[in-house]
Amino acid sequence: MTILLDKKPLQSVKKFYFLDYFYILLLSIEKQSQSEDVFDTFKTLKQKHRLGESKYKKLTEDGKYLTDRQQKRYKYTFHQVVDESKEYEFIEEKNDGIFKLTKEGRYLLHEYEQKGVTAFNRSVFKHIEAKYEGFRTLVEFLYNANQNRSGVLIFPHYSPLEIHFERKNMQTTEDIYNYSDGLVKKLQTDIEHYLKRPVNLYDKNKEILDKLIKDEVLPQKPNERFNARDYNKITKRIRDFWINYFLTDLYSCPYTMSTFELWIYRARQIGIINATEIYPFINGKLVYPTSVVLDHTSSRDFESIYQYSDGKKLFLHNPMQEAYQDKFVVALHNGYLALRRVYRNYFINLAALREIVCHNLKISSQLFELYLNEVYRLNLIGELGICISLEVDKLPEETNAMYLKYEPVMVDGSYRNIIAIDVAKGKNTHG
């Protein structure tokens, strides 16, 4: 089924992922008014909040003195946030480069500081939706793109090693052919399993291989060696080709992956769509709605957060915590056992467990954290039928990565990233 969508709403927002950028701009303008002074404050706050240009929070900080390239990136992001903030009338800019908060901008700043980031994001969402209805467009697209599985879209990305091709053994064009052939078989299996569609990908596979040869990244002769320095370029181009194939061909999405991702990661911060770059068991990205657009619903598990001019409403899946608690505990325990069977370890990755539970219950990551904090509190006072131990394996700051792809979970006032669960009624375990 081809979904005909208006491209303009989704392509109209500026290029930045984090809604926090609106907050740090508003705070900068509250402190300063001259354009350059506002930018300098914005730059400082951007580093303080670890906001990168990607969809991940930064782990490393830029140096005190920025290079020309870094300065240009900061300036670019600053102007993008300024332009979009003007569209929603959060700020005003006079001809002489003087910035000023509007009444709405002052209200948003106060809301962030008094009610927190969740309330702030919800308010920003309403302004964006009033102008573009882009979130509705995206939620409806997801449901239509995979009606068999409630709007769940998968984007597998297998490295050569994940399908048993070691880098040291991949030196010729024929080696790339063999890897690509193995990748195609795996992708076809995934599509049939997750999307219930039989497909033949061999013509598409020939397309990317021919393009690599045409671009002289791969030699034409099968037994000829390619430049070892091009290995990462080759595998990345193959991976990106198939991710775009899933989005454009399988799901009939008229948007580019960059536009699609901007919206889904903004939607994730609001709680209406969940997206994870790494999902256990499928080696790939998973995107699915945690909300629905309807005229009405009698279910108490859904909260209306926006009403459209045609009478329809956007309902967020937000089940009452106390009534849903048992279901959450069962999902938490089952997900833990599934991961433990695979990794054969008592402590497993809490973020991976979060993704499984969120997907199974169709809840947001924010709701997962809220539920986990409550059941952990019950665990500490011995009123839970399972015993939970939460620990810190290695803090994000201790890694060598630049960006944090798996955000740790805040529980009981501290970030935790590994979890163990025992079925031992009445036992009290402190993490």
N, C-alpha and C positions, 0 to 999 in steps of 0.2 A: 504494500500500500504506500503510495507516494503522498507525502504530506505537503500541501501547498502553504507556505508561510510567507508573511511579509518580512523581507530581509531587514528593512530599515530599523525596527526597534532594537534588535539585538546588536546591530552594527553601530549604533549611535553612541553607546557609552564609551568613555575614554579608557585608555589602556593602563589600568591598575586593578589589582585583585582585592586588596584589603580595604574594607569599609573604615578601618582605623585611620586611613589617610584623611577622610573628611574631618575626623576629630582633631588630628594634629594640625590641620590647616586652620580650623576654627580657633584652636588654642593659640596658634602662632599669631593670628590676626587680633585676638584679644590682647596679646602682649605687645604687639607692634602694629604699625600702620604703613610705613614706607615699604615699598615692594622688596627692596634688597634686604631690609631688616626682617621682614616676614619670611623670606626665603632662608635666611641664616637660622632663624628659630625653627623653621620647618625641617631643615637639614639636621639640626641637633635632635629634635624629637623623633625623626625618622630612624636615627641610629638607636636612640633610647628604647624605642618600641620594636626594634629589630625588624623593620619592614624592608623587604627586598622588592625587586622588580618582578620576581617570579611569584608563584602561588604559595610559596613556603616562607615561613619566618626565617630570618637569618640567625645563624649561630655565631658567626664571626663579626667583628666590628671593623668598619673601615678605619684607616689610620686618621690621626688628627688632621693631617694635611692631605686633601684629596688630589688625585691626579686630574689632568684636564678631562680625561675620559669619564672618570667618576663624577666630576663636577657637571658635565653635560648630561649624564644619566639622571642625576639629582634634579637638575633644572627641568629636564623633559618631564619627569614624574610630577614635579611641582606644578608646571603649567597645565598638565592633564587634569590634576585635581582641582586647580583653580577654575578651569573652563567648565568642568562638570558641576562644580559648586555654584557657579553663576547660573547655570541652566535651572537649578532647583531653587534659586534665589536664597541661598544660604549666606552669600556674601555679595558685596558691591565693590567695584573697582572704579575709582575716579580717573579722569584723563591724566592727572599728574602722578599716577602710580601709587595712589593712596588706597588702601584696602579698608573696608568697614564691614562689620557683621550686621546682617539684617536682623529683624525681630526673630525670624525663624532660626537663624544661625545661633543667636544667643540662647534660644530655648533648647536647641539640640545640645549645645555645650553644657548647659545646666543639667540636662537630662543625663548625659554621660556621667557627669560628676556626682549626681545625686542618686541615680538609679542603676548605673552601670552600663556595660557594653551591650548587653542583650537588648535592653530597652532602646538604647541609641540606635542599634542596627535595625530594629523593627521600625523606628521612625524614619530612618533614611530609606529603608525599603519602600515605605508608603509614598515617598516623594518620587522615587525612581519609577514605581509602578504607575503612579498617576500620569506620568509623562509618556511612558513607553509600553506599559503592559507586557514587558519582556519576560517577566517571571512566569506569568500565566502562559505565555506562548511556549516557554520552555517546558513547563510541567505538562501541558497538553501534548506537546511533541513527544515527550518520553513515553507517555501512556500509549500513544498511537504507534510509536516506533516498535514497541514490543508488547503487544496486547496479551500474549500468552503468559508473560511473567511480570505483570503489573508495572511495566515501564522500566524494568531493569535492563541497562545496556552494559555490555562487557566490551573491553578493548584489550585483548591479550597482547602481551609483548614479551616473548621468550628470547632470552639471550642464547647464543650458541651453546653455552655450557649447560643451560637448563634443558636442552634437548640432546645432551651428551656429545657435543662437538667442542673439543678443547682448542683453545686459541693456537697452541703450538703446532697443532695438526692442520690448521687452516692457512694454506700458503698459496694455493693456486686457484684459478677460476673454477676448476672442477670441484674443489673443496667447498667453495661458496655455493655451487650448484647443489651439492649434496646436502649442505645445511639448509638451503632454501627449500629443497624438496621435503626434508624432514619437518621444517616449519609449516609448510602448507598442509601436510597430513595432520599435524597437531591442530592447526587453526580450523580445518574442516571438521575435525572431531568436536572441537569446542562449540562451533556454530550449531552443529546438529544437536549437541547435548543441551546447550543453554538457550538457544533460540528456536529449536525444533524446526530447523531448515536444512535440507540437504543441499550442498553447494559443491561446485567444481571450481577450484581456484587456480588451476594450472595455466589457463590463458593469462590471468592476472599476474601470475608468478613470472611468466615469460616476459611480460611487459616491464617489470622492474629490472629483471636481469638484462634485458636488451638495452634499457636506459643506462644502466651502469657501464655497459660496454661502449655505448655511443658516447658517453661522457668521458670515456677513457679512464675510468676509475678501475675497471676490470679489463684485463687483456682479453682479446677475442679468442685466442687458442686455449682450450680447456686445461692443457698441462702447463701453461705458462704461469709463472709466479707474479702475483700482484705486489705492489709496494707495501711493505709491512706497516708503514706509517699510515696507510689508508684503511687499515682494518676497522678502526672505530667509525670512520666515515661510512664505510660500506655497510656495517651492521646497523648503524643509526638510520641510514637511508632506507634500508629494508624494513626496519621497525616502523619508521614514520609512514612509509608507503602503506603498510597493512593497517595501521591505526586510522589513517585517512580513508582507506577502503571501507573499514567498518562504519565510520561516520557517514560517508557520502553514499556508498553503494548499498550497504546492508540496511542502514537506518534512514536513508533518503533525506539526510539533513542538508539544507541549502547553505549552511554557514560553514566558515572555515573552523578548523580545530581551535585556533587561537580565540576567535569570538565565542565559540561554544564554551571553552574553558573559563573565560572571563565571567560569564554568566553563572555557570554551575558552581564556581568557587565563591562567588558573591552569595549565591542562593544558599550554599552550605553554611555560611556565617549567620544567615537568618533562620536556618533550620528547615527550609522547605524542600531542599534536595540534599542528598548525601553523595559524596564523591570521595573516592580514595584511590591513590595512585597504585597502591599495593594491596591486593586482597588475597588472603590465604587460600591456597588450593587451586587458584586459577592463573597465577602469574600474570596479573594484569590489572588494569584500571576498571573500577566498577562505578557506575552512576545510576541512581534511582531516585524517584520522588518520595518524599516523606510528607507530602501534602496532596490535595486533590482539588480540582475546580468543579463545583456542583451548584445547583440551585439551592439545595438545602440538604441537611442530613439529620437524622434523629439520633445518631450515635453520639454519646457523650465523650467519646475518645478523640473527637475532632473539634478544634477551636477555630472559629472564623476570625481571620486576621485582615481580610480586605474584601470590599464589595465593589463590583464592577458596574458600569452603566447599564449593562443588559440584565442585571439582577443576579448574576452568578456571583459566587463567593469563593475565595481561596481559603480552604480549610487545612490547617496544620494538624498533623497527627500528634496529639498531645494528651495521651491517656492519663487519667487521674492516678497520681503516684501510688496512693495506698491501695487502690483496687487492682492496680497492675503489678504490684510488687512480686507476688508469687510467680507470675508469668515471667517477669524479668529474672528472678533467681533461677528458674528452670533453664531459661535461655543462656544465662551466664554459665551455669554448671555444664550444660551440654556442649557449649562452645569450647569451654576449657578442656573437657574430655577429648573432643575432636582434635584440638591442637596438641594435646599431650600424647595422643596415639601417634601422631606424625613425628613430633620432635623428641619423644621419649625423654622428657625432662619434667621434673616436678614443678619448677617455676617456668612459666611461659610468658611471652610478650603480651603485656596488657593492651597495647594499642591494636595488635592483631585480633585479640579477643573482642575488643570494642567493635571492630569492623564486622565481625561475624554476628554479634548480638544486634547491632544496629540494622544490619541487613535482614536478619531473621524476623525482627520485630517491626521493621520499617519505622524506626525512630531516628531522631537526629543525634549527633554526637554530644550536643549540649544536654539533651535529655538523658543520654546514657550516663554522663558524668553526675547529673543530679540524682538519678536512681542509685548509682553505685555508692555515692556518698551516704545515702540513707541506709542501704543494706549493710554497708560497712559499719555504720554507727550501731545498728542492731547486733552485728557480729561482735563488736567490742563489749557489749553489755550482755552477751550470751543469749540473745533472743532470736537467733537465726538458725535454721536447720542445717546450714553448712558453715564451715569455718574458712575464713578468707585471710590469707597473709599477703600483704602488699609491701613490696620492697623497691629500692632503687638499685638497678644493676650498674648503670653508668649514666651520669648526667649528660644531657645534650651538649653542654659546654666542654665535656671531656673528649668528645669525638673530633675527628679531623675534618668532618663534613662542613661545607659552607652553609647549606640549607637543611632545615629539619623537615624531612618528608613524613615522619611519623610523630605527631605531637604527643608528648606525654599527657597523662590524665591527672588532673588535680583532685586529690582525695584527702579529706581531713586536713586541708591547709598545706599539703605538700605534693609535689609532683612525684608520681610513681610510674614505673614502666615495666615491672614484672609482677606476676600474680600466681599464687598457688591456692587451690581449693581442696578441702577435705570434707567428706560427708561424715560429720561427727556431731550429732545433735547435742546442743548444750555446752559444747567445748568452747572455750574462749581463747582466741588467738590474736595477739597484738602484732601489727606490722610496723 
